[in-house]
Amino acid sequence: MTAAPSLASRAMANDIGDAHWLPFTAMRQFRSNPMMFLAAEGMHYTSADGRRILDGMAGLWCVNAGHGQPRIVEAIREAAGRLDFVSSFKMTHPATFELAGRLAGIAPEGFGRVFFTNSGSEAVDSALKIARGYHRARGDAGRTKFIGRAKGYHGMGFGGLSVGGIGRHKRDFGPLLPDVAHLSLPYDRASMGFSRGQPDAGAHYADELESLLQINDPATVAAVIVEPVIGSGGVYPPPKEYLERLRSICSRHGILLIFDEVITGFGRLGTAFAAQALRVTPDLITCAKGMTNGAVPMGGVLIRDFIFDAFMAGPPEAIELFHGYTYSGHPLACAAGLAALDVYEELRLFERTAVIATTWQEALHSLRDEPHIADIRNIGLLGVVELAARKGEPGARGASCAQSCYDNGVLVRASGDLIVLSPPLIIDEEQIAQIVDSIRSAVRQMN
Ligand SMILES: Cc1ncc(COP(=O)(O)O)c(C=O)c1O
């Protein structure tokens, strides 16, 4: 149970000082109208002005089982009191092996090893390094290039930023990793707009990989990295057969395929990982967010056995991977991760998601004929309502829609003119209707 916010904490929220520089935030605008939350439980936040706000984003794509799950809260408490910290460099504690084993158990067949990080960004950079290290361990050190994709989001480390495909994120920070190429976005509004789930058209976009490999000698490419469903870049489900084709091209050329499942992992598509729902098996899977239900920062790389085995060929006393983070496998994160997996299982949350995703799809697409709607895309419990930009004011409609929803007690995320949705997987039909109705009423009032 979440404690009700005290009067003192509410008063504090009104006098917050100005020391904190928030990520991805227009700071001066934020100061004039700070959005603050004091507590959360289940599907709702409590805002600083005492309102219950329905969470349409699972925090930031992470609180899959809803907020304040008592079992997770208790596990963190217990771990903090018992073992506050132990390094994972040359030592560890039992929960790291237990959690890794549980993750391997729900991963696609053959992913027998897990490397722990503290975030999705670190998971991505770790996966890129493991990919290069794998080739080198096999005597193929010339394979160093990476291929990402337009609109891909792989976190904010220099590696993830380099393979990412959102130009604005990179503009101020170059130069990035050399030798990175990008596939284009597999999307064409005319043939794929308003698709329900995976678009029927668009598999041919995967053939671009062959073209890129004609320019970038395939024998120099270490890995292709994609989100199975593009998330932060705008929720683009993969066209049918697209990922299958990427998979077979990578296999043909000895290139590793990395699925970045930081958003899609832990049930979002109705299976533990999107790889299972979409029936395509990559070589490395990055994950984070739902790994602990968002309760403690944690990420990881799930690794296929043949990759791990390649690292194990040297002398047994030699360190195989010169890489890691102080907090890799932190006791609080492991406790939260184990409890989160228990909760997901107990609630049969992934199976439930597969069922309620149909209601979600129909509700979202009921907005199709409302004003300013340019496209609607969905898969699992992910969705986006794309608004047509107002002439000369890109992003204005998105911001206005998100504000209006918030005023009506619903938290959605505006990314330019996209209204991005990713509710906790415990959402019910009434709450789905509340999200969709708040968007409906916002776009009806908007010019
Ligand atoms: C697909 C994907 N990869 C990586 C990241 C980065 O994760 P983090 O913010 O935990 O570093 C994100 C974050 O949203 C993501 O969506």
The ligand as an SDF file (V2000), in Angstrom:
LIG
                    3D

 16 16  0  0  0  0  0  0  0  0999 V2000
   14.4870    0.6970  -26.8370 C   0  0  0  0  0  0  0  0  0  0  0  0
   15.2190    1.4610  -25.7810 C   0  0  0  0  0  0  0  0  0  0  0  0
   16.5190    1.2260  -25.6030 N   0  0  0  0  0  0  0  0  0  0  0  0
   17.2350    1.8580  -24.6470 C   0  0  0  0  0  0  0  0  0  0  0  0
   16.6280    2.7840  -23.8410 C   0  0  0  0  0  0  0  0  0  0  0  0
   17.4290    3.4970  -22.8010 C   0  0  0  0  0  0  0  0  0  0  0  0
   17.0520    3.0810  -21.5480 O   0  0  0  0  0  0  0  0  0  0  0  0
   17.4640    3.9470  -20.2540 P   0  0  0  0  0  0  0  0  0  0  0  0
   16.6910    5.2090  -20.3270 O   0  0  0  0  0  0  0  0  0  0  0  0
   17.0960    3.0460  -19.1160 O   0  0  0  0  0  0  0  0  0  0  0  0
   18.9370    4.1670  -20.3300 O   0  0  0  0  0  0  0  0  0  0  0  0
   15.2690    3.0470  -23.9850 C   0  0  0  0  0  0  0  0  0  0  0  0
   14.5950    4.0340  -23.1350 C   0  0  0  0  0  0  0  0  0  0  0  0
   13.4520    4.3820  -23.3200 O   0  0  0  0  0  0  0  0  0  0  0  0
   14.5550    2.3810  -24.9930 C   0  0  0  0  0  0  0  0  0  0  0  0
   13.2570    2.6270  -25.2100 O   0  0  0  0  0  0  0  0  0  0  0  0
  1  2  1  0
  2  3  1  0
  2 15  2  0
  3  4  2  0
  4  5  1  0
  5  6  1  0
  5 12  2  0
  6  7  1  0
  7  8  1  0
  8  9  2  0
  8 10  1  0
  8 11  1  0
 12 13  1  0
 12 15  1  0
 13 14  2  0
 15 16  1  0
M  END
$$$$
